[in-house]
Amino acid sequence: MSIPKQNVLWTFLCCGLGVAMVSLDNLVVITALPAIRNDLGGSIQQLEWTVNAYTLTYAVLMLPGAALGDRFGRRRMFGVGLGLFVAASAGAALASGIGALIAARAVQGLGAALLMPLNLTILTDVAPPHRRGALLGAMSAVEGVAIAMGPLLGGAVVEHLSWQWIFWINVPIGAVVLPLARWKLAESRGPRSQLDLVGTVLASIGLFGIVFGIIHGHADHWSSVRVLASLTGGAVVLVAFVLWELHTELPMFPMKLFRHRTFSAMNAAGLLMFAGMFGSVFLLTQFFQGPQGYSPLEAGLRILPWTAVPIFVAPLVGLLSDRVSSRTIVALGLAFQACGLGWIASRISPHVDYVSLIPALVLCGLGMTFYFSPTANMVMSAVDAEDRGMASGAINALRELGGVLGIAVLASVFSANGDLTTPDTFTDGMIPAVWTGVVLIAVGALAVLVAPRRRRESRPVEPRPAVPASVSDPM
């Protein structure tokens, strides 16, 4: 049955605004970290947690979020997640201490975990097959641009208002999107009707243990009992999670999806790409404000060659993804990203001429655009229709987990080689940390090449009957 073009556009607008809000909050706080430290205090580990508390809950709970959408309705859970995200944003703005801010960021991540995995499924359900690549590419571009614009927007808001406004800005946007989603999105459900509570608990505990151990590895020493117990315990619990998912009748995450080479390759590439990118941007924004002495806005503007490229290039790459090998586009994007970060790592010094970094930042922008635009269509086309909700949750979860691990790993490398006290010691730590990011992204580029050249046509399976948006269905 043909879906009216107007419904497709409204769906894209609702999902796009939700995705933009959630994605902005990935990195918008990074430019504000010095201001937050001055206002609320906090060690570098606590500052990491203002980022990681969000991305960790976001990553860990995204698969359960997709399952909740399948069970209780995707539009309904999209609205619940959006409302929770907006309420937690207000809580973050009102935080009176670093602990309260970290807690609010964790709740923000919970809201994002309910919202984010459903947007691709909702959009895929209404997108005409011949336009699906362009629409999913455009949605991925919205996500990429929002992530990249985070440092610039954060810098502008901190300098002209206050750091609290990077969170307050979500409230009016949410007030617009909530009724719009209720009015314009169609309700649908997936084939899975029960939740895997054991799998959810195991995944949450395992991932938390790994990330906690990495973040505290340098400060507490890698050989300390707490760090070793955290890393070992987390790894053991994750193995238990995999074994449980393989044998339970109703898994939170069907391991069979990893039989698809494209799915496996793109998830590995996404985890590594986000690890290298997030960790590097985390340090780069602080480098511009610390050793370089720029204001938050000036620091954000210095990253503009990176963030502005997707605005101009993303639409073209999205159209090409239906005509040119997506595998080639993504691999090339990761190669661009690795080369750009390698350029930065080789040139960085306390007194580096900013102009010499511009080509590197442009390369990073091209790399991010080439990665984001075709990825969603590749993953959603690689799995059967009944598994699209879980596939969307998986790729978003592993990306966010990559961001958590990237910040933790690169910050640990930084702390092992330098510190925040002087420009020289800062760059002493930053150089090997960014090179670590280069290696991670380069390995991700190789992972993409594992994907088959030809796109697999997914088996169409009808979800449980959709309910038109006009039918009363309380959220």
Disulfide bonds with the S-S distance in Angstrom:
none
